[in-house]
Each structure stands twice: as structure tokens, then as C-alpha cells.
Amino acid sequence: MLNSIQHFIENGVPNLQKASKDFSEDPRDFAGFIYKVRNEALQMALDYIF
């Protein structure tokens, strides 16, 4: 579990920050923002399980 949390902090958080930055630059792409956040959340869950 600790490894999955560390992995999320190192990879997931920067990806979420990038998605947020991209959305703030182009708020018309709300679907893309949701897609990126969903993928990061799913990846975090999969890393936690496996």
C-alpha cells in the first residue's frame, strides 16, 4: 500500500496538476479534464489493488 501511495504522489499528483492547468488554460475542454481525472483515479485504484 505504501508503494502505491508513493507512486500516486510521484506520478498521479503531477498528472492531476497538469490536467488542472490544461483545463484552466482552456475551460471549454471540460470533457477532457474529466477524462484525465477519471483515468488518474482509476490508475490509483488499480495500483492500490495490485
C-alpha positions in Angstrom: 0.0 0.0 0.0 2.8 2.4 0.8 4.3 1.9 -2.6 1.0 2.7 -4.3 0.6 5.9 -2.3 4.2 6.9 -3.1 3.6 6.1 -6.8 0.5 8.2 -6.8 2.3 11.1 -5.2 5.2 10.9 -7.7 3.1 10.3 -10.8 -0.6 10.9 -10.2 -0.4 14.2 -8.5 1.7 15.8 -11.2 -0.7 14.4 -13.8 -3.7 15.9 -12.0 -1.9 19.2 -11.7 -1.2 19.2 -15.4 -4.9 18.3 -16.1 -6.0 21.2 -13.9 -3.5 23.6 -15.6 -4.6 22.5 -19.1 -8.3 23.0 -18.0 -7.6 26.5 -16.6 -6.0 27.4 -19.9 -8.9 26.0 -22.0 -12.0 25.6 -19.9 -14.0 24.6 -22.9 -12.5 21.2 -22.7 -14.3 20.0 -19.6 -14.8 16.5 -21.0 -11.1 16.1 -21.5 -10.5 17.3 -17.9 -13.0 14.8 -16.5 -11.4 12.1 -18.6 -7.9 12.8 -17.3 -9.1 13.0 -13.7 -11.1 9.7 -14.1 -8.1 7.9 -15.6 -5.8 9.0 -12.7 -8.3 7.9 -10.1 -8.7 4.5 -11.8 -5.0 4.1 -12.1 -4.6 4.9 -8.4 -7.2 2.3 -7.5 -5.5 -0.3 -9.7 -2.1 0.5 -8.2 -3.6 0.1 -4.7 -5.2 -3.2 -5.5 -2.3 -4.8 -7.3 
